[in-house]
Amino acid sequence: MRIDCNAFLGAYPWRKVPGTSPDSLVAALERTKIDVAWVTHLPSLFWRDPTEGNAWLYETARKDKRFRPVPTVHPGLAQWEQVLADAANAGAPAIRCDPLYLGLEPSGSEMRVLAAACGAARMPLLLAVRLEDGRQRHPNDHVAELPAAAVRALIRSDADVRLIVTHAVDARRGPPPLVGHQLDLGPARRSSRDAARHDRLRAVRVWHGTAAPAARDEHREARSARREARSA
C-alpha cells in the first residue's frame, strides 16, 4: 500500500494554489497511484486556533476512505488534551503540531508535555521543517525552519514519543543532521559502534509526503510551460 503521509486540503494563504479541494486531491492520488493520504486542513495552520479546522477535516475524511485525518493540536491552548483524545477516537494515524507557526518554542515545555502525551497515547506527532520548498518559498512566509536540535530534544524528552518530521530534505543541502549518517528515510540505521549512543533516537523517522497541494514545483512548471510554448 502506498501512503502519502503529508497531504493538505484547503487554500494556501500566500498564493493561489490549484488542486486544493478533496476531489482534486483524490484525482491526484489516482494519477500517482497512491492508495491513502494522511490529510491536514491547510488554512488552519495559520489561524490563531488551528484546531478550529479539525471538525471540517474529520467530516471530509469520513466521506472518502482514502483520506486519513491528521488533526492539528496547539498545546498552548486550553483543552488541547481533548483534541488529542478526539484524534485517537477518530482513528487518526497521527496528530500535527508545527510549533514555530504557532509561536511556540519548538523544544519548550509545552512541546515536551505534548510529546509525552502523544507517547502515552501511542499517537505519532507530526512536525514540518518547513511548509514550502526553499526555492519557491513566498517572501511573506517568515517562519523559521524547525531546528534539528529541537527534534533531538523532543526525542530525548520521552522514551515513547514517535515523531514524523516532514519537509526534512532540502534539495540544495540534503537531509538535516538529525542523527547524522544514521538517519535515513525510514527507521534510523545504526552501526554497532554507535548503537548505545543513538539508542534513544530510534523513535525518529523522516518520511516523505507530497505536501500536495502546498508544494508546487514552480521551476518545473515554468520549464514545462516554456517547452509547450516552443512546440506550439
C-alpha beads as a LAMMPS data file, in Angstrom:
LAMMPS data file: protein, C-alpha beads

232 atoms
231 bonds

1 atom types
1 bond types

-500.0 500.0 xlo xhi
-500.0 500.0 ylo yhi
-500.0 500.0 zlo zhi

Masses

1 110.0

Atoms # bond

1 1 1 0.000 0.000 0.000
2 1 1 1.299 3.435 -0.941
3 1 1 0.670 6.086 1.705
4 1 1 1.173 9.817 1.370
5 1 1 1.815 10.857 4.961
6 1 1 1.756 14.592 4.280
7 1 1 -1.103 15.933 2.188
8 1 1 -3.245 19.021 2.650
9 1 1 -6.761 20.195 1.897
10 1 1 -7.751 23.834 1.596
11 1 1 -6.302 27.120 0.396
12 1 1 -2.755 28.343 0.947
13 1 1 -2.595 31.916 2.310
14 1 1 0.286 33.335 0.280
15 1 1 -0.711 32.425 -3.263
16 1 1 -3.467 30.834 -5.302
17 1 1 -2.695 27.130 -5.467
18 1 1 -4.680 24.781 -7.723
19 1 1 -5.953 21.423 -6.616
20 1 1 -6.917 22.288 -3.042
21 1 1 -10.311 20.565 -2.968
22 1 1 -10.921 16.986 -1.802
23 1 1 -11.930 15.965 -5.333
24 1 1 -8.707 17.388 -6.755
25 1 1 -6.618 15.517 -4.201
26 1 1 -8.456 12.278 -4.993
27 1 1 -7.679 12.803 -8.676
28 1 1 -4.005 13.364 -7.807
29 1 1 -3.947 10.171 -5.737
30 1 1 -5.391 8.208 -8.623
31 1 1 -2.937 9.747 -11.088
32 1 1 0.072 8.902 -8.897
33 1 1 -1.315 5.513 -7.792
34 1 1 -1.286 6.406 -4.092
35 1 1 -3.773 4.419 -2.032
36 1 1 -4.137 6.529 1.121
37 1 1 -3.416 10.140 2.030
38 1 1 -2.956 11.483 5.536
39 1 1 -4.604 14.893 5.231
40 1 1 -4.446 18.107 7.248
41 1 1 -6.585 21.227 6.912
42 1 1 -4.032 23.648 5.461
43 1 1 -5.671 27.052 6.174
44 1 1 -5.986 26.385 9.895
45 1 1 -2.219 26.017 10.291
46 1 1 -2.108 29.805 10.018
47 1 1 -5.022 30.530 12.366
48 1 1 -4.681 31.641 15.955
49 1 1 -6.525 28.478 16.970
50 1 1 -5.591 25.825 14.402
51 1 1 -7.919 23.275 15.982
52 1 1 -10.909 25.115 14.514
53 1 1 -10.293 23.314 11.222
54 1 1 -10.400 19.836 12.730
55 1 1 -14.180 19.388 12.612
56 1 1 -14.239 20.061 8.863
57 1 1 -11.283 17.718 8.435
58 1 1 -12.995 14.840 10.245
59 1 1 -16.193 15.322 8.265
60 1 1 -14.313 15.408 4.963
61 1 1 -12.239 12.333 5.802
62 1 1 -15.384 10.340 6.588
63 1 1 -16.595 10.892 3.024
64 1 1 -13.656 9.159 1.316
65 1 1 -11.961 6.009 2.539
66 1 1 -8.650 7.125 1.031
67 1 1 -8.365 10.027 3.470
68 1 1 -6.970 9.649 6.987
69 1 1 -7.359 12.796 9.104
70 1 1 -4.283 14.292 10.748
71 1 1 -5.772 16.991 13.004
72 1 1 -3.808 19.899 14.418
73 1 1 -3.202 20.477 18.121
74 1 1 -1.957 23.590 19.937
75 1 1 -0.501 22.673 23.348
76 1 1 -0.562 26.305 24.404
77 1 1 -4.362 26.479 24.307
78 1 1 -6.894 25.160 26.783
79 1 1 -8.333 21.674 26.301
80 1 1 -5.576 20.522 23.977
81 1 1 -5.734 17.156 25.744
82 1 1 -9.288 16.742 24.426
83 1 1 -8.024 17.419 20.896
84 1 1 -5.586 14.539 21.322
85 1 1 -8.341 12.300 22.690
86 1 1 -10.618 13.204 19.768
87 1 1 -7.855 12.281 17.336
88 1 1 -7.437 8.882 18.952
89 1 1 -11.195 8.277 18.931
90 1 1 -11.371 9.220 15.244
91 1 1 -8.665 6.724 14.355
92 1 1 -6.228 9.413 13.233
93 1 1 -2.847 7.971 12.212
94 1 1 -1.023 10.974 13.678
95 1 1 -1.569 14.430 15.127
96 1 1 0.128 17.570 13.860
97 1 1 1.815 20.464 15.610
98 1 1 4.070 22.975 13.884
99 1 1 5.373 24.960 16.881
100 1 1 7.065 27.810 15.040
101 1 1 3.855 28.576 13.126
102 1 1 2.054 28.662 16.484
103 1 1 4.572 30.925 18.195
104 1 1 5.854 28.144 20.456
105 1 1 9.394 27.267 21.418
106 1 1 9.972 24.062 19.420
107 1 1 11.630 22.244 22.311
108 1 1 9.975 24.194 25.118
109 1 1 7.874 22.921 27.988
110 1 1 4.598 22.934 26.043
111 1 1 6.028 20.829 23.239
112 1 1 7.666 18.445 25.696
113 1 1 4.376 17.918 27.507
114 1 1 2.657 17.316 24.178
115 1 1 5.347 14.839 23.144
116 1 1 4.881 12.910 26.390
117 1 1 1.096 12.869 25.956
118 1 1 1.416 11.635 22.377
119 1 1 3.812 8.938 23.535
120 1 1 1.392 7.798 26.236
121 1 1 -1.454 7.716 23.705
122 1 1 0.680 5.894 21.114
123 1 1 -0.118 8.733 18.733
124 1 1 2.700 9.807 16.376
125 1 1 3.429 13.539 16.443
126 1 1 3.927 15.094 13.009
127 1 1 6.022 18.232 12.551
128 1 1 7.280 20.001 9.435
129 1 1 10.699 21.540 8.999
130 1 1 9.058 23.958 6.578
131 1 1 5.850 24.037 4.551
132 1 1 7.375 25.046 1.228
133 1 1 10.489 24.212 -0.711
134 1 1 13.020 26.970 -0.092
135 1 1 13.331 27.597 -3.841
136 1 1 9.714 28.729 -4.084
137 1 1 9.078 29.997 -0.559
138 1 1 6.908 33.083 -0.538
139 1 1 8.544 36.230 0.895
140 1 1 5.610 36.690 3.277
141 1 1 6.470 33.419 4.983
142 1 1 8.972 34.493 7.640
143 1 1 8.639 31.455 9.896
144 1 1 11.978 29.874 10.677
145 1 1 12.716 26.242 9.895
146 1 1 12.344 23.650 12.623
147 1 1 15.842 23.165 14.087
148 1 1 17.336 19.688 14.136
149 1 1 18.371 20.306 17.751
150 1 1 14.711 20.766 18.724
151 1 1 13.809 17.432 17.136
152 1 1 16.596 15.705 19.056
153 1 1 15.427 17.360 22.284
154 1 1 11.865 16.131 21.787
155 1 1 13.075 12.603 21.078
156 1 1 15.138 12.578 24.239
157 1 1 12.341 14.099 26.312
158 1 1 10.179 10.962 26.266
159 1 1 11.015 7.316 25.678
160 1 1 7.682 6.554 23.974
161 1 1 7.294 9.517 21.627
162 1 1 7.219 8.803 17.897
163 1 1 7.927 11.706 15.570
164 1 1 7.219 12.108 11.877
165 1 1 9.259 15.011 10.508
166 1 1 8.196 16.194 7.051
167 1 1 9.895 18.503 4.543
168 1 1 13.163 17.432 6.115
169 1 1 15.207 17.098 2.920
170 1 1 16.345 20.275 1.196
171 1 1 17.020 19.803 -2.499
172 1 1 20.094 22.029 -2.185
173 1 1 21.561 20.796 1.103
174 1 1 20.279 17.244 1.529
175 1 1 18.872 15.810 4.785
176 1 1 19.403 17.674 8.062
177 1 1 21.807 16.354 10.713
178 1 1 19.096 14.956 12.995
179 1 1 21.009 11.766 13.668
180 1 1 23.937 12.360 11.335
181 1 1 24.686 9.493 8.979
182 1 1 22.381 7.221 10.992
183 1 1 19.303 8.985 9.627
184 1 1 17.656 7.589 6.541
185 1 1 14.195 7.967 5.018
186 1 1 12.954 5.088 7.173
187 1 1 13.978 3.908 10.632
188 1 1 17.379 5.164 11.714
189 1 1 20.128 2.697 10.778
190 1 1 22.753 2.261 13.462
191 1 1 26.221 0.765 13.446
192 1 1 27.295 -1.364 16.395
193 1 1 29.767 1.328 17.404
194 1 1 27.036 3.945 17.673
195 1 1 24.283 1.661 18.981
196 1 1 24.460 2.828 22.580
197 1 1 24.928 6.455 21.612
198 1 1 21.856 6.564 19.367
199 1 1 19.628 4.128 21.231
200 1 1 17.168 6.848 22.244
201 1 1 16.995 8.152 18.676
202 1 1 15.280 5.138 17.158
203 1 1 11.969 6.941 17.654
204 1 1 12.636 9.375 14.815
205 1 1 11.704 8.699 11.219
206 1 1 11.838 11.171 8.392
207 1 1 9.118 10.371 5.890
208 1 1 8.411 11.952 2.555
209 1 1 4.959 13.109 1.562
210 1 1 3.817 15.059 -1.451
211 1 1 2.746 18.116 0.582
212 1 1 0.066 18.475 -2.079
213 1 1 -1.232 20.952 -2.932
214 1 1 1.013 23.370 -0.996
215 1 1 4.295 22.217 -2.532
216 1 1 4.285 23.001 -6.191
217 1 1 7.488 22.804 -8.158
218 1 1 7.203 26.174 -9.858
219 1 1 10.554 25.719 -11.594
220 1 1 9.343 22.512 -13.214
221 1 1 6.043 24.124 -14.161
222 1 1 7.880 27.038 -15.779
223 1 1 10.102 24.683 -17.764
224 1 1 7.063 22.728 -18.930
225 1 1 5.335 25.940 -19.995
226 1 1 8.408 27.002 -21.994
227 1 1 8.606 23.633 -23.708
228 1 1 4.930 23.797 -24.627
229 1 1 5.373 27.326 -25.987
230 1 1 8.331 26.232 -28.168
231 1 1 6.442 23.248 -29.545
232 1 1 3.316 25.272 -30.347

Bonds

1 1 1 2
2 1 2 3
3 1 3 4
4 1 4 5
5 1 5 6
6 1 6 7
7 1 7 8
8 1 8 9
9 1 9 10
10 1 10 11
11 1 11 12
12 1 12 13
13 1 13 14
14 1 14 15
15 1 15 16
16 1 16 17
17 1 17 18
18 1 18 19
19 1 19 20
20 1 20 21
21 1 21 22
22 1 22 23
23 1 23 24
24 1 24 25
25 1 25 26
26 1 26 27
27 1 27 28
28 1 28 29
29 1 29 30
30 1 30 31
31 1 31 32
32 1 32 33
33 1 33 34
34 1 34 35
35 1 35 36
36 1 36 37
37 1 37 38
38 1 38 39
39 1 39 40
40 1 40 41
41 1 41 42
42 1 42 43
43 1 43 44
44 1 44 45
45 1 45 46
46 1 46 47
47 1 47 48
48 1 48 49
49 1 49 50
50 1 50 51
51 1 51 52
52 1 52 53
53 1 53 54
54 1 54 55
55 1 55 56
56 1 56 57
57 1 57 58
58 1 58 59
59 1 59 60
60 1 60 61
61 1 61 62
62 1 62 63
63 1 63 64
64 1 64 65
65 1 65 66
66 1 66 67
67 1 67 68
68 1 68 69
69 1 69 70
70 1 70 71
71 1 71 72
72 1 72 73
73 1 73 74
74 1 74 75
75 1 75 76
76 1 76 77
77 1 77 78
78 1 78 79
79 1 79 80
80 1 80 81
81 1 81 82
82 1 82 83
83 1 83 84
84 1 84 85
85 1 85 86
86 1 86 87
87 1 87 88
88 1 88 89
89 1 89 90
90 1 90 91
91 1 91 92
92 1 92 93
93 1 93 94
94 1 94 95
95 1 95 96
96 1 96 97
97 1 97 98
98 1 98 99
99 1 99 100
100 1 100 101
101 1 101 102
102 1 102 103
103 1 103 104
104 1 104 105
105 1 105 106
106 1 106 107
107 1 107 108
108 1 108 109
109 1 109 110
110 1 110 111
111 1 111 112
112 1 112 113
113 1 113 114
114 1 114 115
115 1 115 116
116 1 116 117
117 1 117 118
118 1 118 119
119 1 119 120
120 1 120 121
121 1 121 122
122 1 122 123
123 1 123 124
124 1 124 125
125 1 125 126
126 1 126 127
127 1 127 128
128 1 128 129
129 1 129 130
130 1 130 131
131 1 131 132
132 1 132 133
133 1 133 134
134 1 134 135
135 1 135 136
136 1 136 137
137 1 137 138
138 1 138 139
139 1 139 140
140 1 140 141
141 1 141 142
142 1 142 143
143 1 143 144
144 1 144 145
145 1 145 146
146 1 146 147
147 1 147 148
148 1 148 149
149 1 149 150
150 1 150 151
151 1 151 152
152 1 152 153
153 1 153 154
154 1 154 155
155 1 155 156
156 1 156 157
157 1 157 158
158 1 158 159
159 1 159 160
160 1 160 161
161 1 161 162
162 1 162 163
163 1 163 164
164 1 164 165
165 1 165 166
166 1 166 167
167 1 167 168
168 1 168 169
169 1 169 170
170 1 170 171
171 1 171 172
172 1 172 173
173 1 173 174
174 1 174 175
175 1 175 176
176 1 176 177
177 1 177 178
178 1 178 179
179 1 179 180
180 1 180 181
181 1 181 182
182 1 182 183
183 1 183 184
184 1 184 185
185 1 185 186
186 1 186 187
187 1 187 188
188 1 188 189
189 1 189 190
190 1 190 191
191 1 191 192
192 1 192 193
193 1 193 194
194 1 194 195
195 1 195 196
196 1 196 197
197 1 197 198
198 1 198 199
199 1 199 200
200 1 200 201
201 1 201 202
202 1 202 203
203 1 203 204
204 1 204 205
205 1 205 206
206 1 206 207
207 1 207 208
208 1 208 209
209 1 209 210
210 1 210 211
211 1 211 212
212 1 212 213
213 1 213 214
214 1 214 215
215 1 215 216
216 1 216 217
217 1 217 218
218 1 218 219
219 1 219 220
220 1 220 221
221 1 221 222
222 1 222 223
223 1 223 224
224 1 224 225
225 1 225 226
226 1 226 227
227 1 227 228
228 1 228 229
229 1 229 230
230 1 230 231
231 1 231 232
